Amino acid sequence: MIRQEDTIAAIATPIGEGGISVIRISGSNALAVADRLFDGKRRIRDMASHTASFGNIIDPHNNRRVLDEVVAVVFRSPNSYTGEDIVEISCHGGMLVTKSILNVLFEAGVRHANPGEFTKRAFLNGRLDLSQAEAVADIIQARTERAHRSSLDQLKGKLSTEIDEIRNDILNFCSLIELELDFAEEDIELANRDDFANRAGRVLRRLQELIESFNVGKVYRDGIKVVIAGKPNAGKSLLLNTLLQENRAIVTDIPGTTRDTIEESLNIDGILFRIIDTAGLRETNDPVESEGVQRTLQQIERADLALMIIDYSLNMSDEDIRYIDSILDKMNELDVDPLVVLNKIDITDGKQFVDTGKLLHYPFVKISAKTGEGVDVLKKQMVNLATHGKPYQEGSVLVTNSRHRDALVRAKQSLELALASIKGEASGEFVSVDLRAALDALGEITGVVTTEDILNNIFSSFCIGK
Amino acid sequence: MIRQEDTIAAIATPIGEGGISVIRISGSNALAVADRLFDGKRRIRDMASHTASFGNIIDPHNNRRVLDEVVAVVFRSPNSYTGEDIVEISCHGGMLVTKSILNVLFEAGVRHANPGEFTKRAFLNGRLDLSQAEAVADIIQARTERAHRSSLDQLKGKLSTEIDEIRNDILNFCSLIELELDFAEEDIELANRDDFANRAGRVLRRLQELIESFNVGKVYRDGIKVVIAGKPNAGKSLLLNTLLQENRAIVTDIPGTTRDTIEESLNIDGILFRIIDTAGLRETNDPVESEGVQRTLQQIERADLALMIIDYSLNMSDEDIRYIDSILDKMNELDVDPLVVLNKIDITDGKQFVDTGKLLHYPFVKISAKTGEGVDVLKKQMVNLATHGKPYQEGSVLVTNSRHRDALVRAKQSLELALASIKGEASGEFVSVDLRAALDALGEITGVVTTEDILNNIFSSFCIGK
């Protein structure tokens, strides 16, 4: 177990006013320091692991003045979150109280924890592997149940287990190859190359699946930006309301989320659609040049998906067609998927909708935002486009982290090289070098192989207190 | 012990994202419900009081799907915050996780706690008296160390103890009077009236002290609004900066505090001065009518104290004098204390400052915002005006709650009536009625005497989860 020398503390609960706040202290001095500041029914140093005691936190440098009534919970090493001794102090949830307790801890020689430092210690002490540690941050930030569930799967080691299995298989083979090299003069074959080549083929296909799952995984984790574009009377607002009424946005009651544009959030089948409202496209004589189009295009640029709403009860003028086509072209350029939404099918009265432009070359759905007809199909189409036609299958492993995806891509490349060497009957040295590279890349995911830079990069994006 | 029938739960930590959030469950079913949802190393129903256990919260209606990895801490009745069985669940601090756990609790028949309901139950179960319960909310909202300390004193029972002593003294005498009434035919005197009259005199003086302490107590608890008024070049901004540099405002890093005007906060000797910035007074020909003055007056109306900054290096024109006098008159009308700040004493060059108006009828200090000279005296004067010349004395009891002040006023009035009856040798019945009224009023403070209305009024101002 790697021991950190110093003892750290931080407020572990969200910042603000509430019933209680929790201050977490971790490190070899956690019990001794907390003991000096705690005046309770029991001494902290005498408390068994996983027990709680009521008492006062006092300021030893200020006449033992009471700072607050608290409950202290002790977790003794190694049975704690970090693997170190931990004391968690539940105090009254005011900023002043919480800070004054933190201050006496700092005066007692405890250091303020860096972002993610508790979880980093948990990793260094072998309580979590690296992909599990990363899942902790994802769980906290999850906005849909699906995102939460895949983070929890990752925390529970679903990805790690699979990576470890693949890695062990490669490692066994690689060890045999290297053993052969040690006995090179005797020219014996310990590693069955054909057998491994077969297995490696399966592993490569699996790595490819995992790599591809990231396209969907990142959508489930981070959500997807959708811009709604359409002429003012095409039914944009009504559609938005219809969608919102059925799917209460779960992010709306989180205070303090600032947005640079007005967004509505919509959870469809576990995917968070963040819908960016546009001002509505207006016809002008020179549409491409107009400011309105420029603004909408700016919003389209930030989006992954665009709903292009058309009033299906009216025929398109030549101008309309030119105008819409120019926007579709722009979307194409920007690599934004358009979904054409033909609205007002309730009032078409059997009229024939004519479009001679590019509109119907794109995927489309016919709906009535007013009656709700077709809205289910629209939602299915949105999910379909967001997940590239491969929505999440219950029980499957999703890669949601670009760091993991990149490592998988490198592992696959190296394994392909190794396989080519094996098939070309190259020397064991060549095979071994590429297999080692694959092992290293896979090891980065779970943190078997890591660098201080990788760790700092990962944990600096955590919040303080985690 | 009064038992509440239902079991309640709420998020006890501040709302937002953080390392951990705590969900508190209290009531007779707390252990049973938590036991069904917790899949850990130990069963919750088997856990001893004040012990913690690691495990999963599962959704029993959804295939026992894991919602989060948590630590559950059990507090068994009567040794808990509410006096009831309590389970506290520390989960990952994301909104979605926290809410999904709350939801399975609600599905299991637990009710969402009302604001302050945990503390209300603590009161009903005799774990806290009413003034102590009120102190809990004050501790959370404390903005200065002094406010925090007086709330903590109140939580520790400093006020309650004194009220109880006074109450017991009156109660003993009142009981004797009432006993005499029972034996009225025998005409014996059990209650020594002279002796009690002496003691009651002391008690009345003490009640008066406590009532008066509210003038200061409310200032320490809630802070004081200060408006700075002065002509644009009088040195207002420089003074504000000088004050702020020395006294880091402790409230500035609390997110989400919205303000209807721009305020700076300043902690001087434990008092929170909330300084409202005015745009600066500008000279006009008809100052009383001008919009600038109107706006400043609106801000003065909201203030307790006004700093009127004058450039001491310049002489006042007749217009200036009329202008300043009109504002001083207005402050007088609005019952706002003005403090005249004569600034720029570093560049007066021995000139004689002449003011023929009302300026120097008010308390004043001479300072240099630039060199800092006199700023200490200014701060002392601000504290002096805020506390009506009676700043907090270490160890004294402060009444900080208007409910307590009002009850003390009623207790004092009734006791005065009783004392008058005693001195006028009125019948014991008269004395008894007024003593009972005094007892009831005092009892309201600690909650010995209370009504559902009083309780609802108090606890509805708490946050949910406390």
HADDOCK unambig.tbl for C-alpha pairs under 7 A between the chains (distance, minus, plus):
assign (segid A and resid 12 and name CA) (segid B and resid 18 and name CA) 6.33 0.50 0.50
assign (segid A and resid 12 and name CA) (segid B and resid 19 and name CA) 4.93 0.50 0.50
assign (segid A and resid 12 and name CA) (segid B and resid 20 and name CA) 5.71 0.50 0.50
assign (segid A and resid 13 and name CA) (segid B and resid 13 and name CA) 6.50 0.50 0.50
assign (segid A and resid 13 and name CA) (segid B and resid 18 and name CA) 5.00 0.50 0.50
assign (segid A and resid 13 and name CA) (segid B and resid 19 and name CA) 5.63 0.50 0.50
assign (segid A and resid 13 and name CA) (segid B and resid 20 and name CA) 5.03 0.50 0.50
assign (segid A and resid 13 and name CA) (segid B and resid 21 and name CA) 5.69 0.50 0.50
assign (segid A and resid 13 and name CA) (segid B and resid 93 and name CA) 6.86 0.50 0.50
assign (segid A and resid 14 and name CA) (segid B and resid 14 and name CA) 5.60 0.50 0.50
assign (segid A and resid 14 and name CA) (segid B and resid 15 and name CA) 6.51 0.50 0.50
assign (segid A and resid 14 and name CA) (segid B and resid 16 and name CA) 5.48 0.50 0.50
assign (segid A and resid 14 and name CA) (segid B and resid 17 and name CA) 5.38 0.50 0.50
assign (segid A and resid 14 and name CA) (segid B and resid 18 and name CA) 4.17 0.50 0.50
assign (segid A and resid 15 and name CA) (segid B and resid 14 and name CA) 6.51 0.50 0.50
assign (segid A and resid 16 and name CA) (segid B and resid 14 and name CA) 5.46 0.50 0.50
assign (segid A and resid 16 and name CA) (segid B and resid 254 and name CA) 6.29 0.50 0.50
assign (segid A and resid 16 and name CA) (segid B and resid 255 and name CA) 6.81 0.50 0.50
assign (segid A and resid 17 and name CA) (segid B and resid 14 and name CA) 5.41 0.50 0.50
assign (segid A and resid 17 and name CA) (segid B and resid 140 and name CA) 6.59 0.50 0.50
assign (segid A and resid 18 and name CA) (segid B and resid 12 and name CA) 6.35 0.50 0.50
assign (segid A and resid 18 and name CA) (segid B and resid 13 and name CA) 5.04 0.50 0.50
assign (segid A and resid 18 and name CA) (segid B and resid 14 and name CA) 4.19 0.50 0.50
assign (segid A and resid 18 and name CA) (segid B and resid 463 and name CA) 6.72 0.50 0.50
assign (segid A and resid 19 and name CA) (segid B and resid 12 and name CA) 4.93 0.50 0.50
assign (segid A and resid 19 and name CA) (segid B and resid 13 and name CA) 5.62 0.50 0.50
assign (segid A and resid 19 and name CA) (segid B and resid 463 and name CA) 6.96 0.50 0.50
assign (segid A and resid 19 and name CA) (segid B and resid 465 and name CA) 5.45 0.50 0.50
assign (segid A and resid 19 and name CA) (segid B and resid 466 and name CA) 4.21 0.50 0.50
assign (segid A and resid 20 and name CA) (segid B and resid 12 and name CA) 5.71 0.50 0.50
assign (segid A and resid 20 and name CA) (segid B and resid 13 and name CA) 5.05 0.50 0.50
assign (segid A and resid 21 and name CA) (segid B and resid 13 and name CA) 5.70 0.50 0.50
assign (segid A and resid 50 and name CA) (segid B and resid 51 and name CA) 5.55 0.50 0.50
assign (segid A and resid 50 and name CA) (segid B and resid 52 and name CA) 4.65 0.50 0.50
assign (segid A and resid 50 and name CA) (segid B and resid 53 and name CA) 6.59 0.50 0.50
assign (segid A and resid 51 and name CA) (segid B and resid 50 and name CA) 5.54 0.50 0.50
assign (segid A and resid 51 and name CA) (segid B and resid 51 and name CA) 4.19 0.50 0.50
assign (segid A and resid 51 and name CA) (segid B and resid 52 and name CA) 5.74 0.50 0.50
assign (segid A and resid 52 and name CA) (segid B and resid 50 and name CA) 4.65 0.50 0.50
assign (segid A and resid 52 and name CA) (segid B and resid 51 and name CA) 5.74 0.50 0.50
assign (segid A and resid 53 and name CA) (segid B and resid 50 and name CA) 6.60 0.50 0.50
assign (segid A and resid 92 and name CA) (segid B and resid 140 and name CA) 6.04 0.50 0.50
assign (segid A and resid 93 and name CA) (segid B and resid 13 and name CA) 6.88 0.50 0.50
assign (segid A and resid 93 and name CA) (segid B and resid 140 and name CA) 5.53 0.50 0.50
assign (segid A and resid 94 and name CA) (segid B and resid 139 and name CA) 6.73 0.50 0.50
assign (segid A and resid 94 and name CA) (segid B and resid 140 and name CA) 3.85 0.50 0.50
assign (segid A and resid 94 and name CA) (segid B and resid 141 and name CA) 5.88 0.50 0.50
assign (segid A and resid 96 and name CA) (segid B and resid 142 and name CA) 6.46 0.50 0.50
assign (segid A and resid 96 and name CA) (segid B and resid 143 and name CA) 6.22 0.50 0.50
assign (segid A and resid 139 and name CA) (segid B and resid 94 and name CA) 6.74 0.50 0.50
assign (segid A and resid 140 and name CA) (segid B and resid 17 and name CA) 6.60 0.50 0.50
assign (segid A and resid 140 and name CA) (segid B and resid 92 and name CA) 6.05 0.50 0.50
assign (segid A and resid 140 and name CA) (segid B and resid 93 and name CA) 5.54 0.50 0.50
assign (segid A and resid 140 and name CA) (segid B and resid 94 and name CA) 3.86 0.50 0.50
assign (segid A and resid 141 and name CA) (segid B and resid 94 and name CA) 5.89 0.50 0.50
assign (segid A and resid 142 and name CA) (segid B and resid 96 and name CA) 6.46 0.50 0.50
assign (segid A and resid 143 and name CA) (segid B and resid 96 and name CA) 6.21 0.50 0.50
assign (segid A and resid 254 and name CA) (segid B and resid 16 and name CA) 6.36 0.50 0.50
assign (segid A and resid 255 and name CA) (segid B and resid 16 and name CA) 6.92 0.50 0.50
assign (segid A and resid 256 and name CA) (segid B and resid 256 and name CA) 6.80 0.50 0.50
assign (segid A and resid 463 and name CA) (segid B and resid 18 and name CA) 6.71 0.50 0.50
assign (segid A and resid 463 and name CA) (segid B and resid 19 and name CA) 6.94 0.50 0.50
assign (segid A and resid 465 and name CA) (segid B and resid 19 and name CA) 5.44 0.50 0.50
assign (segid A and resid 466 and name CA) (segid B and resid 19 and name CA) 4.21 0.50 0.50
